[in-house]
Amino acid sequence: METKQVKAYGSEAATEPLKEMVINRRAVQPHDVEFEILYCGICHSDLHQIKDDFGPSFRPIVPGHEIVGRVTAVGDHVKNFKIGDLAAVGCIVDACGHCEYCETDLEPFCDEGVTYSFNSPDKISGGHTFGGFSKTYVCDEKYVLHMPEFKDMAAAAPLLCAGITVYSPLKHWGAAPGKKVGVLGIGGLGHLAIKIAKAMGAEVVVFTTSPSKVEDAKRLGADEAVLSSDEEAMVKYNRKLHFIIDTVSAKHDVNTYLSLLRHDGTVVLVGLPPEPLEIGAFNVVSGRRSFAGSNIGGIAETQEMLDFCFKHNITAESEIINIQDVNTAFDRLEKGDVKYRFVIDMASLKN
Protein backbone atom coordinates (compact mmCIF):
# COMPACT_ATOMS: atom_id res chain seq x y z
CA MET A 1 0.00 0.00 0.00
CA GLU A 2 1.24 3.48 -0.86
CA THR A 3 2.26 5.46 2.21
CA LYS A 4 3.31 8.97 3.12
CA GLN A 5 5.98 9.95 5.66
CA VAL A 6 4.65 12.13 8.47
CA LYS A 7 6.37 13.86 11.37
CA ALA A 8 5.25 12.63 14.81
CA TYR A 9 6.21 12.31 18.47
CA GLY A 10 6.57 8.87 20.04
CA SER A 11 8.81 6.51 21.96
CA GLU A 12 10.73 3.33 21.21
CA ALA A 13 10.52 1.84 24.73
CA ALA A 14 8.60 2.29 27.99
CA THR A 15 11.78 3.57 29.63
CA GLU A 16 12.44 6.20 26.97
CA PRO A 17 10.97 9.71 26.65
CA LEU A 18 8.92 10.69 23.66
CA LYS A 19 10.89 12.23 20.82
CA GLU A 20 10.40 13.48 17.29
CA MET A 21 10.22 10.71 14.70
CA VAL A 22 8.87 9.96 11.24
CA ILE A 23 6.01 7.49 10.73
CA ASN A 24 4.20 6.17 7.68
CA ARG A 25 0.53 7.00 7.09
CA ARG A 26 -1.40 5.24 4.36
CA ALA A 27 -2.23 7.23 1.27
CA VAL A 28 -5.87 8.29 1.08
CA GLN A 29 -8.12 5.38 0.07
CA PRO A 30 -11.55 5.82 -1.63
CA HIS A 31 -13.46 6.08 1.69
CA ASP A 32 -10.75 7.91 3.65
CA VAL A 33 -10.56 11.39 5.12
CA GLU A 34 -7.15 12.95 5.73
CA PHE A 35 -6.83 15.93 8.02
CA GLU A 36 -4.08 18.11 9.41
CA ILE A 37 -4.11 17.84 13.19
CA LEU A 38 -4.68 21.14 14.96
CA TYR A 39 -4.97 19.96 18.56
CA CYS A 40 -4.60 16.69 20.45
CA GLY A 41 -5.56 16.14 24.06
CA ILE A 42 -3.47 14.09 26.48
CA CYS A 43 -5.38 11.32 28.26
CA HIS A 44 -4.33 9.34 31.33
CA SER A 45 -4.63 6.18 29.23
CA ASP A 46 -1.92 7.61 26.93
CA LEU A 47 0.34 7.60 29.99
CA HIS A 48 -0.64 4.03 30.87
CA GLN A 49 0.10 2.81 27.38
CA ILE A 50 3.47 4.50 26.93
CA LYS A 51 4.47 2.97 30.29
CA ASP A 52 3.13 -0.49 29.28
CA ASP A 53 0.74 -0.51 32.26
CA PHE A 54 -1.83 -2.42 30.18
CA GLY A 55 0.74 -4.89 28.84
CA PRO A 56 3.45 -4.49 26.21
CA SER A 57 2.64 -1.81 23.64
CA PHE A 58 3.56 -1.85 19.98
CA ARG A 59 6.74 0.11 19.31
CA PRO A 60 7.34 2.72 18.27
CA ILE A 61 4.22 4.09 19.96
CA VAL A 62 2.69 7.41 18.96
CA PRO A 63 -0.07 8.27 21.48
CA GLY A 64 -3.07 10.55 21.15
CA HIS A 65 -6.78 9.83 20.66
CA GLU A 66 -8.42 13.23 21.23
CA ILE A 67 -7.71 14.52 17.77
CA VAL A 68 -9.12 17.65 16.11
CA GLY A 69 -8.11 18.87 12.68
CA ARG A 70 -9.05 20.34 9.32
CA VAL A 71 -9.64 18.17 6.26
CA THR A 72 -6.88 18.30 3.64
CA ALA A 73 -7.92 15.44 1.34
CA VAL A 74 -10.84 13.06 0.80
CA GLY A 75 -11.21 9.80 -1.10
CA ASP A 76 -13.31 9.53 -4.25
CA HIS A 77 -16.21 7.84 -2.42
CA VAL A 78 -16.35 10.14 0.61
CA LYS A 79 -19.80 11.75 0.93
CA ASN A 80 -19.89 13.59 4.25
CA PHE A 81 -16.66 15.60 4.34
CA LYS A 82 -14.96 18.07 2.06
CA ILE A 83 -11.59 19.79 2.09
CA GLY A 84 -11.57 22.57 4.70
CA ASP A 85 -14.11 20.96 7.06
CA LEU A 86 -13.36 20.62 10.74
CA ALA A 87 -13.04 16.95 11.65
CA ALA A 88 -12.20 14.85 14.68
CA VAL A 89 -11.20 11.33 15.62
CA GLY A 90 -11.59 9.78 19.05
CA CYS A 91 -10.69 6.31 20.24
CA ILE A 92 -12.16 4.07 17.51
CA VAL A 93 -11.00 4.10 13.88
CA ASP A 94 -12.28 0.72 12.65
CA ALA A 95 -14.63 -2.16 13.54
CA CYS A 96 -16.13 -5.10 11.67
CA GLY A 97 -19.19 -3.12 10.61
CA HIS A 98 -21.54 -6.12 10.38
CA CYS A 99 -22.00 -7.65 13.85
CA GLU A 100 -25.09 -6.88 15.96
CA TYR A 101 -23.18 -4.23 17.90
CA CYS A 102 -21.77 -2.39 14.91
CA GLU A 103 -25.19 -2.43 13.27
CA THR A 104 -26.73 -0.78 16.36
CA ASP A 105 -24.09 1.94 16.83
CA LEU A 106 -22.32 0.09 19.64
CA GLU A 107 -18.92 -0.25 17.98
CA PRO A 108 -17.00 -0.49 21.28
CA PHE A 109 -18.60 -3.93 21.79
CA CYS A 110 -17.77 -5.20 18.28
CA ASP A 111 -17.63 -9.01 18.18
CA GLU A 112 -14.40 -8.95 16.18
CA GLY A 113 -12.80 -6.21 18.26
CA VAL A 114 -12.24 -2.57 17.40
CA THR A 115 -9.17 -0.86 16.02
CA TYR A 116 -8.11 2.00 18.26
CA SER A 117 -6.60 5.21 16.99
CA PHE A 118 -3.20 4.17 18.28
CA ASN A 119 -1.46 1.03 19.53
CA SER A 120 -3.79 -1.39 17.71
CA PRO A 121 -3.08 -3.85 14.91
CA ASP A 122 -3.83 -1.99 11.69
CA LYS A 123 -6.08 -4.20 9.55
CA ILE A 124 -5.81 -1.88 6.55
CA SER A 125 -2.16 -0.87 6.37
CA GLY A 126 -0.56 -3.67 8.35
CA GLY A 127 1.65 -3.01 11.35
CA HIS A 128 -0.07 -0.95 14.01
CA THR A 129 -1.91 2.35 14.32
CA PHE A 130 -0.27 5.64 15.25
CA GLY A 131 -2.11 8.33 17.20
CA GLY A 132 -2.62 12.06 17.14
CA PHE A 133 0.80 13.23 18.30
CA SER A 134 1.52 13.71 14.61
CA LYS A 135 1.08 16.11 11.71
CA THR A 136 -1.82 14.34 9.99
CA TYR A 137 -4.33 11.55 10.46
CA VAL A 138 -6.06 9.31 7.90
CA CYS A 139 -9.27 7.45 8.73
CA ASP A 140 -12.30 5.87 7.07
CA GLU A 141 -15.05 8.51 7.07
CA LYS A 142 -17.38 6.18 9.05
CA TYR A 143 -15.22 6.84 12.11
CA VAL A 144 -14.55 10.54 11.54
CA LEU A 145 -16.67 13.03 13.48
CA HIS A 146 -17.97 16.42 12.46
CA MET A 147 -16.41 18.89 14.90
CA PRO A 148 -18.71 21.79 15.80
CA GLU A 149 -17.29 25.32 15.67
CA PHE A 150 -16.38 25.58 19.35
CA LYS A 151 -15.08 29.03 20.33
CA ASP A 152 -12.15 27.34 22.08
CA MET A 153 -11.31 24.47 19.76
CA ALA A 154 -8.27 23.38 21.79
CA ALA A 155 -10.37 22.99 24.94
CA ALA A 156 -12.91 20.94 22.98
CA ALA A 157 -10.34 18.30 21.95
CA PRO A 158 -10.59 16.33 25.25
CA LEU A 159 -14.27 15.73 24.57
CA LEU A 160 -13.20 13.06 22.05
CA CYS A 161 -12.26 10.70 24.90
CA ALA A 162 -12.88 12.28 28.31
CA GLY A 163 -16.18 13.78 27.19
CA ILE A 164 -17.69 10.63 25.70
CA THR A 165 -16.30 8.49 28.54
CA VAL A 166 -18.50 10.34 31.03
CA TYR A 167 -21.38 11.29 28.71
CA SER A 168 -22.17 7.70 27.78
CA PRO A 169 -22.71 6.37 31.34
CA LEU A 170 -24.43 9.58 32.47
CA LYS A 171 -26.92 9.08 29.67
CA HIS A 172 -27.21 5.28 30.11
CA TRP A 173 -27.82 5.44 33.88
CA GLY A 174 -30.22 8.35 33.55
CA ALA A 175 -28.67 11.56 34.81
CA ALA A 176 -31.66 13.88 34.67
CA PRO A 177 -33.79 16.23 36.77
CA GLY A 178 -34.74 14.55 40.05
CA LYS A 179 -31.61 12.39 40.09
CA LYS A 180 -28.76 12.85 42.58
CA VAL A 181 -25.49 11.92 40.90
CA GLY A 182 -22.14 11.52 42.62
CA VAL A 183 -18.84 12.25 40.87
CA LEU A 184 -15.80 10.59 42.42
CA GLY A 185 -12.60 12.42 41.59
CA ILE A 186 -12.04 15.77 39.88
CA GLY A 187 -9.56 15.31 37.09
CA GLY A 188 -9.72 15.15 33.33
CA LEU A 189 -12.83 12.94 33.47
CA GLY A 190 -14.42 14.17 36.66
CA HIS A 191 -14.50 17.86 35.85
CA LEU A 192 -16.31 17.12 32.58
CA ALA A 193 -18.69 14.75 34.37
CA ILE A 194 -19.72 17.65 36.62
CA LYS A 195 -20.43 19.94 33.67
CA ILE A 196 -22.28 17.35 31.60
CA ALA A 197 -24.37 15.96 34.50
CA LYS A 198 -25.45 19.49 35.42
CA ALA A 199 -26.37 20.21 31.79
CA MET A 200 -28.50 17.04 31.85
CA GLY A 201 -30.38 18.49 34.83
CA ALA A 202 -29.07 16.27 37.63
CA GLU A 203 -28.11 17.36 41.13
CA VAL A 204 -24.35 16.78 41.40
CA VAL A 205 -22.35 15.85 44.50
CA VAL A 206 -18.57 15.65 44.14
CA PHE A 207 -16.27 13.53 46.30
CA THR A 208 -12.58 14.40 46.34
CA THR A 209 -9.49 13.58 48.39
CA SER A 210 -8.05 17.05 47.74
CA PRO A 211 -9.11 19.97 49.97
CA SER A 212 -8.09 22.44 47.24
CA LYS A 213 -10.62 20.90 44.85
CA VAL A 214 -13.67 21.28 47.09
CA GLU A 215 -14.22 24.90 46.09
CA ASP A 216 -13.15 24.21 42.53
CA ALA A 217 -15.89 21.58 42.24
CA LYS A 218 -18.47 24.25 43.05
CA ARG A 219 -16.89 26.61 40.52
CA LEU A 220 -17.34 23.89 37.91
CA GLY A 221 -21.03 23.65 38.76
CA ALA A 222 -21.36 21.01 41.50
CA ASP A 223 -24.22 21.51 43.91
CA GLU A 224 -22.22 20.02 46.77
CA ALA A 225 -18.60 18.97 47.29
CA VAL A 226 -17.33 16.64 50.00
CA LEU A 227 -13.85 15.84 51.25
CA SER A 228 -13.93 12.04 51.30
CA SER A 229 -11.62 11.86 54.34
CA ASP A 230 -14.25 13.72 56.38
CA GLU A 231 -16.18 10.79 57.87
CA GLU A 232 -18.86 13.00 59.41
CA ALA A 233 -19.55 14.70 56.10
CA MET A 234 -19.59 11.38 54.23
CA VAL A 235 -22.18 9.81 56.57
CA LYS A 236 -24.69 12.49 55.51
CA TYR A 237 -24.83 10.94 52.05
CA ASN A 238 -25.51 7.34 53.10
CA ARG A 239 -28.28 5.92 50.86
CA LYS A 240 -28.82 9.28 49.15
CA LEU A 241 -27.37 8.93 45.63
CA HIS A 242 -28.99 7.36 42.59
CA PHE A 243 -25.66 6.62 41.00
CA ILE A 244 -21.98 7.52 41.22
CA ILE A 245 -19.55 7.91 38.35
CA ASP A 246 -16.09 6.85 39.52
CA THR A 247 -13.33 8.55 37.53
CA VAL A 248 -10.34 7.52 39.64
CA SER A 249 -7.46 5.91 37.71
CA ALA A 250 -5.54 4.62 40.75
CA LYS A 251 -6.33 1.86 43.21
CA HIS A 252 -8.97 2.98 45.72
CA ASP A 253 -11.69 1.62 48.01
CA VAL A 254 -14.98 1.68 46.13
CA ASN A 255 -16.85 0.07 49.03
CA THR A 256 -17.00 3.44 50.77
CA TYR A 257 -19.05 4.80 47.90
CA LEU A 258 -21.33 1.79 47.45
CA SER A 259 -22.79 2.61 50.86
CA LEU A 260 -23.82 6.05 49.60
CA LEU A 261 -26.19 4.55 47.03
CA ARG A 262 -29.94 4.31 47.28
CA HIS A 263 -31.52 0.92 46.57
CA ASP A 264 -30.84 -0.20 42.99
CA GLY A 265 -28.08 2.39 42.76
CA THR A 266 -24.89 1.85 40.81
CA VAL A 267 -21.25 2.88 41.08
CA VAL A 268 -19.97 3.11 37.50
CA LEU A 269 -16.22 2.89 37.03
CA VAL A 270 -14.81 4.88 34.10
CA GLY A 271 -11.27 5.34 35.40
CA LEU A 272 -8.74 2.65 34.56
CA PRO A 273 -6.80 1.62 37.67
CA PRO A 274 -3.99 -0.73 36.62
CA GLU A 275 -4.59 -2.89 39.74
CA PRO A 276 -7.73 -4.94 40.60
CA LEU A 277 -10.33 -3.42 42.93
CA GLU A 278 -11.98 -5.41 45.75
CA ILE A 279 -15.73 -5.41 46.29
CA GLY A 280 -17.31 -6.50 49.58
CA ALA A 281 -20.25 -8.84 48.91
CA PHE A 282 -22.56 -7.22 51.45
CA ASN A 283 -21.95 -3.80 49.89
CA VAL A 284 -23.72 -4.89 46.72
CA VAL A 285 -26.18 -7.41 48.20
CA SER A 286 -27.55 -4.76 50.57
CA GLY A 287 -29.95 -2.55 48.68
CA ARG A 288 -29.55 -4.52 45.44
CA ARG A 289 -26.72 -2.20 44.51
CA SER A 290 -24.43 -2.64 41.52
CA PHE A 291 -20.81 -2.01 40.65
CA ALA A 292 -20.49 -1.54 36.91
CA GLY A 293 -18.09 -0.21 34.32
CA SER A 294 -18.31 1.87 31.21
CA ASN A 295 -15.80 2.80 28.57
CA ILE A 296 -16.33 5.04 25.55
CA GLY A 297 -19.40 5.32 23.35
CA GLY A 298 -20.07 4.46 19.74
CA ILE A 299 -19.51 6.84 16.85
CA ALA A 300 -23.13 8.06 16.71
CA GLU A 301 -23.19 8.68 20.47
CA THR A 302 -19.85 10.50 20.30
CA GLN A 303 -21.27 12.82 17.64
CA GLU A 304 -24.33 13.31 19.86
CA MET A 305 -22.04 14.21 22.76
CA LEU A 306 -20.11 16.77 20.69
CA ASP A 307 -23.35 18.42 19.60
CA PHE A 308 -24.67 18.39 23.19
CA CYS A 309 -21.50 19.99 24.55
CA PHE A 310 -21.51 22.59 21.79
CA LYS A 311 -25.14 23.47 22.60
CA HIS A 312 -24.34 23.81 26.32
CA ASN A 313 -20.95 25.50 25.82
CA ILE A 314 -19.07 22.66 27.56
CA THR A 315 -15.33 22.29 27.02
CA ALA A 316 -12.46 21.00 29.15
CA GLU A 317 -10.46 23.15 31.53
CA SER A 318 -7.24 22.96 29.57
CA GLU A 319 -3.59 23.89 29.66
CA ILE A 320 -2.24 24.30 26.13
CA ILE A 321 1.32 23.10 25.56
CA ASN A 322 3.80 22.68 22.73
CA ILE A 323 4.68 19.15 21.61
CA GLN A 324 8.26 19.74 22.76
CA ASP A 325 6.98 19.91 26.35
CA VAL A 326 5.06 16.64 26.20
CA ASN A 327 7.43 14.65 28.45
CA THR A 328 7.15 17.27 31.17
CA ALA A 329 3.38 17.17 30.76
CA PHE A 330 3.33 13.39 31.24
CA ASP A 331 5.48 13.73 34.38
CA ARG A 332 3.06 16.30 35.75
CA LEU A 333 0.04 14.19 34.77
CA GLU A 334 1.44 11.24 36.70
CA LYS A 335 1.69 13.50 39.77
CA GLY A 336 -1.81 14.92 39.27
CA ASP A 337 -0.35 18.35 38.56
CA VAL A 338 -2.82 19.60 35.94
CA LYS A 339 -6.21 21.34 36.06
CA TYR A 340 -7.60 19.48 34.28
CA ARG A 341 -6.39 18.47 30.85
CA PHE A 342 -3.28 19.04 28.77
CA VAL A 343 -3.88 19.80 25.10
CA ILE A 344 -1.08 19.96 22.54
CA ASP A 345 -1.08 22.74 19.99
CA MET A 346 0.09 20.63 17.08
CA ALA A 347 1.29 23.69 15.15
CA SER A 348 4.35 23.38 17.41
CA LEU A 349 5.31 20.17 15.59
CA LYS A 350 6.27 22.29 12.60
CA ASN A 351 9.00 24.02 14.62
C-alpha positions as CSV (number, residue, x, y, z in Angstrom):
1,M,0.0,0.0,0.0
2,E,1.2,3.5,-0.9
3,T,2.3,5.5,2.2
4,K,3.3,9.0,3.1
5,Q,6.0,9.9,5.7
6,V,4.7,12.1,8.5
7,K,6.4,13.9,11.4
8,A,5.2,12.6,14.8
9,Y,6.2,12.3,18.5
10,G,6.6,8.9,20.0
11,S,8.8,6.5,22.0
12,E,10.7,3.3,21.2
13,A,10.5,1.8,24.7
14,A,8.6,2.3,28.0
15,T,11.8,3.6,29.6
16,E,12.4,6.2,27.0
17,P,11.0,9.7,26.7
18,L,8.9,10.7,23.7
19,K,10.9,12.2,20.8
20,E,10.4,13.5,17.3
21,M,10.2,10.7,14.7
22,V,8.9,10.0,11.2
23,I,6.0,7.5,10.7
24,N,4.2,6.2,7.7
25,R,0.5,7.0,7.1
26,R,-1.4,5.2,4.4
27,A,-2.2,7.2,1.3
28,V,-5.9,8.3,1.1
29,Q,-8.1,5.4,0.1
30,P,-11.5,5.8,-1.6
31,H,-13.5,6.1,1.7
32,D,-10.7,7.9,3.7
33,V,-10.6,11.4,5.1
34,E,-7.2,13.0,5.7
35,F,-6.8,15.9,8.0
36,E,-4.1,18.1,9.4
37,I,-4.1,17.8,13.2
38,L,-4.7,21.1,15.0
39,Y,-5.0,20.0,18.6
40,C,-4.6,16.7,20.4
41,G,-5.6,16.1,24.1
42,I,-3.5,14.1,26.5
43,C,-5.4,11.3,28.3
44,H,-4.3,9.3,31.3
45,S,-4.6,6.2,29.2
46,D,-1.9,7.6,26.9
47,L,0.3,7.6,30.0
48,H,-0.6,4.0,30.9
49,Q,0.1,2.8,27.4
50,I,3.5,4.5,26.9
51,K,4.5,3.0,30.3
52,D,3.1,-0.5,29.3
53,D,0.7,-0.5,32.3
54,F,-1.8,-2.4,30.2
55,G,0.7,-4.9,28.8
56,P,3.4,-4.5,26.2
57,S,2.6,-1.8,23.6
58,F,3.6,-1.9,20.0
59,R,6.7,0.1,19.3
60,P,7.3,2.7,18.3
61,I,4.2,4.1,20.0
62,V,2.7,7.4,19.0
63,P,-0.1,8.3,21.5
64,G,-3.1,10.5,21.2
65,H,-6.8,9.8,20.7
66,E,-8.4,13.2,21.2
67,I,-7.7,14.5,17.8
68,V,-9.1,17.6,16.1
69,G,-8.1,18.9,12.7
70,R,-9.1,20.3,9.3
71,V,-9.6,18.2,6.3
72,T,-6.9,18.3,3.6
73,A,-7.9,15.4,1.3
74,V,-10.8,13.1,0.8
75,G,-11.2,9.8,-1.1
76,D,-13.3,9.5,-4.3
77,H,-16.2,7.8,-2.4
78,V,-16.4,10.1,0.6
79,K,-19.8,11.8,0.9
80,N,-19.9,13.6,4.2
81,F,-16.7,15.6,4.3
82,K,-15.0,18.1,2.1
83,I,-11.6,19.8,2.1
84,G,-11.6,22.6,4.7
85,D,-14.1,21.0,7.1
86,L,-13.4,20.6,10.7
87,A,-13.0,16.9,11.7
88,A,-12.2,14.9,14.7
89,V,-11.2,11.3,15.6
90,G,-11.6,9.8,19.1
91,C,-10.7,6.3,20.2
92,I,-12.2,4.1,17.5
93,V,-11.0,4.1,13.9
94,D,-12.3,0.7,12.6
95,A,-14.6,-2.2,13.5
96,C,-16.1,-5.1,11.7
97,G,-19.2,-3.1,10.6
98,H,-21.5,-6.1,10.4
99,C,-22.0,-7.7,13.8
100,E,-25.1,-6.9,16.0
101,Y,-23.2,-4.2,17.9
102,C,-21.8,-2.4,14.9
103,E,-25.2,-2.4,13.3
104,T,-26.7,-0.8,16.4
105,D,-24.1,1.9,16.8
106,L,-22.3,0.1,19.6
107,E,-18.9,-0.3,18.0
108,P,-17.0,-0.5,21.3
109,F,-18.6,-3.9,21.8
110,C,-17.8,-5.2,18.3
111,D,-17.6,-9.0,18.2
112,E,-14.4,-8.9,16.2
113,G,-12.8,-6.2,18.3
114,V,-12.2,-2.6,17.4
115,T,-9.2,-0.9,16.0
116,Y,-8.1,2.0,18.3
117,S,-6.6,5.2,17.0
118,F,-3.2,4.2,18.3
119,N,-1.5,1.0,19.5
120,S,-3.8,-1.4,17.7
121,P,-3.1,-3.9,14.9
122,D,-3.8,-2.0,11.7
123,K,-6.1,-4.2,9.6
124,I,-5.8,-1.9,6.6
125,S,-2.2,-0.9,6.4
126,G,-0.6,-3.7,8.3
127,G,1.7,-3.0,11.3
128,H,-0.1,-0.9,14.0
129,T,-1.9,2.3,14.3
130,F,-0.3,5.6,15.2
131,G,-2.1,8.3,17.2
132,G,-2.6,12.1,17.1
133,F,0.8,13.2,18.3
134,S,1.5,13.7,14.6
135,K,1.1,16.1,11.7
136,T,-1.8,14.3,10.0
137,Y,-4.3,11.5,10.5
138,V,-6.1,9.3,7.9
139,C,-9.3,7.5,8.7
140,D,-12.3,5.9,7.1
141,E,-15.1,8.5,7.1
142,K,-17.4,6.2,9.0
143,Y,-15.2,6.8,12.1
144,V,-14.6,10.5,11.5
145,L,-16.7,13.0,13.5
146,H,-18.0,16.4,12.5
147,M,-16.4,18.9,14.9
148,P,-18.7,21.8,15.8
149,E,-17.3,25.3,15.7
150,F,-16.4,25.6,19.4
151,K,-15.1,29.0,20.3
152,D,-12.1,27.3,22.1
153,M,-11.3,24.5,19.8
154,A,-8.3,23.4,21.8
155,A,-10.4,23.0,24.9
156,A,-12.9,20.9,23.0
157,A,-10.3,18.3,22.0
158,P,-10.6,16.3,25.2
159,L,-14.3,15.7,24.6
160,L,-13.2,13.1,22.0
161,C,-12.3,10.7,24.9
162,A,-12.9,12.3,28.3
163,G,-16.2,13.8,27.2
164,I,-17.7,10.6,25.7
165,T,-16.3,8.5,28.5
166,V,-18.5,10.3,31.0
167,Y,-21.4,11.3,28.7
168,S,-22.2,7.7,27.8
169,P,-22.7,6.4,31.3
170,L,-24.4,9.6,32.5
171,K,-26.9,9.1,29.7
172,H,-27.2,5.3,30.1
173,W,-27.8,5.4,33.9
174,G,-30.2,8.3,33.5
175,A,-28.7,11.6,34.8
176,A,-31.7,13.9,34.7
177,P,-33.8,16.2,36.8
178,G,-34.7,14.6,40.0
179,K,-31.6,12.4,40.1
180,K,-28.8,12.9,42.6
181,V,-25.5,11.9,40.9
182,G,-22.1,11.5,42.6
183,V,-18.8,12.2,40.9
184,L,-15.8,10.6,42.4
185,G,-12.6,12.4,41.6
186,I,-12.0,15.8,39.9
187,G,-9.6,15.3,37.1
188,G,-9.7,15.2,33.3
189,L,-12.8,12.9,33.5
190,G,-14.4,14.2,36.7
191,H,-14.5,17.9,35.9
192,L,-16.3,17.1,32.6
193,A,-18.7,14.8,34.4
194,I,-19.7,17.7,36.6
195,K,-20.4,19.9,33.7
196,I,-22.3,17.3,31.6
197,A,-24.4,16.0,34.5
198,K,-25.5,19.5,35.4
199,A,-26.4,20.2,31.8
200,M,-28.5,17.0,31.9
201,G,-30.4,18.5,34.8
202,A,-29.1,16.3,37.6
203,E,-28.1,17.4,41.1
204,V,-24.3,16.8,41.4
205,V,-22.4,15.8,44.5
206,V,-18.6,15.7,44.1
207,F,-16.3,13.5,46.3
208,T,-12.6,14.4,46.3
209,T,-9.5,13.6,48.4
210,S,-8.0,17.0,47.7
211,P,-9.1,20.0,50.0
212,S,-8.1,22.4,47.2
213,K,-10.6,20.9,44.9
214,V,-13.7,21.3,47.1
215,E,-14.2,24.9,46.1
216,D,-13.1,24.2,42.5
217,A,-15.9,21.6,42.2
218,K,-18.5,24.2,43.0
219,R,-16.9,26.6,40.5
220,L,-17.3,23.9,37.9
221,G,-21.0,23.6,38.8
222,A,-21.4,21.0,41.5
223,D,-24.2,21.5,43.9
224,E,-22.2,20.0,46.8
225,A,-18.6,19.0,47.3
226,V,-17.3,16.6,50.0
227,L,-13.9,15.8,51.2
228,S,-13.9,12.0,51.3
229,S,-11.6,11.9,54.3
230,D,-14.2,13.7,56.4
231,E,-16.2,10.8,57.9
232,E,-18.9,13.0,59.4
233,A,-19.6,14.7,56.1
234,M,-19.6,11.4,54.2
235,V,-22.2,9.8,56.6
236,K,-24.7,12.5,55.5
237,Y,-24.8,10.9,52.1
238,N,-25.5,7.3,53.1
239,R,-28.3,5.9,50.9
240,K,-28.8,9.3,49.2
241,L,-27.4,8.9,45.6
242,H,-29.0,7.4,42.6
243,F,-25.7,6.6,41.0
244,I,-22.0,7.5,41.2
245,I,-19.6,7.9,38.3
246,D,-16.1,6.9,39.5
247,T,-13.3,8.5,37.5
248,V,-10.3,7.5,39.6
249,S,-7.5,5.9,37.7
250,A,-5.5,4.6,40.7
251,K,-6.3,1.9,43.2
252,H,-9.0,3.0,45.7
253,D,-11.7,1.6,48.0
254,V,-15.0,1.7,46.1
255,N,-16.8,0.1,49.0
256,T,-17.0,3.4,50.8
257,Y,-19.0,4.8,47.9
258,L,-21.3,1.8,47.5
259,S,-22.8,2.6,50.9
260,L,-23.8,6.1,49.6
261,L,-26.2,4.6,47.0
262,R,-29.9,4.3,47.3
263,H,-31.5,0.9,46.6
264,D,-30.8,-0.2,43.0
265,G,-28.1,2.4,42.8
266,T,-24.9,1.9,40.8
267,V,-21.3,2.9,41.1
268,V,-20.0,3.1,37.5
269,L,-16.2,2.9,37.0
270,V,-14.8,4.9,34.1
271,G,-11.3,5.3,35.4
272,L,-8.7,2.6,34.6
273,P,-6.8,1.6,37.7
274,P,-4.0,-0.7,36.6
275,E,-4.6,-2.9,39.7
276,P,-7.7,-4.9,40.6
277,L,-10.3,-3.4,42.9
278,E,-12.0,-5.4,45.7
279,I,-15.7,-5.4,46.3
280,G,-17.3,-6.5,49.6
281,A,-20.2,-8.8,48.9
282,F,-22.6,-7.2,51.4
283,N,-22.0,-3.8,49.9
284,V,-23.7,-4.9,46.7
285,V,-26.2,-7.4,48.2
286,S,-27.5,-4.8,50.6
287,G,-30.0,-2.6,48.7
288,R,-29.6,-4.5,45.4
289,R,-26.7,-2.2,44.5
290,S,-24.4,-2.6,41.5
291,F,-20.8,-2.0,40.7
292,A,-20.5,-1.5,36.9
293,G,-18.1,-0.2,34.3
294,S,-18.3,1.9,31.2
295,N,-15.8,2.8,28.6
296,I,-16.3,5.0,25.6
297,G,-19.4,5.3,23.4
298,G,-20.1,4.5,19.7
299,I,-19.5,6.8,16.8
300,A,-23.1,8.1,16.7
301,E,-23.2,8.7,20.5
302,T,-19.9,10.5,20.3
303,Q,-21.3,12.8,17.6
304,E,-24.3,13.3,19.9
305,M,-22.0,14.2,22.8
306,L,-20.1,16.8,20.7
307,D,-23.3,18.4,19.6
308,F,-24.7,18.4,23.2
309,C,-21.5,20.0,24.5
310,F,-21.5,22.6,21.8
311,K,-25.1,23.5,22.6
312,H,-24.3,23.8,26.3
313,N,-20.9,25.5,25.8
314,I,-19.1,22.7,27.6
315,T,-15.3,22.3,27.0
316,A,-12.5,21.0,29.1
317,E,-10.5,23.2,31.5
318,S,-7.2,23.0,29.6
319,E,-3.6,23.9,29.7
320,I,-2.2,24.3,26.1
321,I,1.3,23.1,25.6
322,N,3.8,22.7,22.7
323,I,4.7,19.2,21.6
324,Q,8.3,19.7,22.8
325,D,7.0,19.9,26.4
326,V,5.1,16.6,26.2
327,N,7.4,14.6,28.4
328,T,7.2,17.3,31.2
329,A,3.4,17.2,30.8
330,F,3.3,13.4,31.2
331,D,5.5,13.7,34.4
332,R,3.1,16.3,35.7
333,L,0.0,14.2,34.8
334,E,1.4,11.2,36.7
335,K,1.7,13.5,39.8
336,G,-1.8,14.9,39.3
337,D,-0.4,18.3,38.6
338,V,-2.8,19.6,35.9
339,K,-6.2,21.3,36.1
340,Y,-7.6,19.5,34.3
341,R,-6.4,18.5,30.8
342,F,-3.3,19.0,28.8
343,V,-3.9,19.8,25.1
344,I,-1.1,20.0,22.5
345,D,-1.1,22.7,20.0
346,M,0.1,20.6,17.1
347,A,1.3,23.7,15.1
348,S,4.3,23.4,17.4
349,L,5.3,20.2,15.6
350,K,6.3,22.3,12.6
351,N,9.0,24.0,14.6
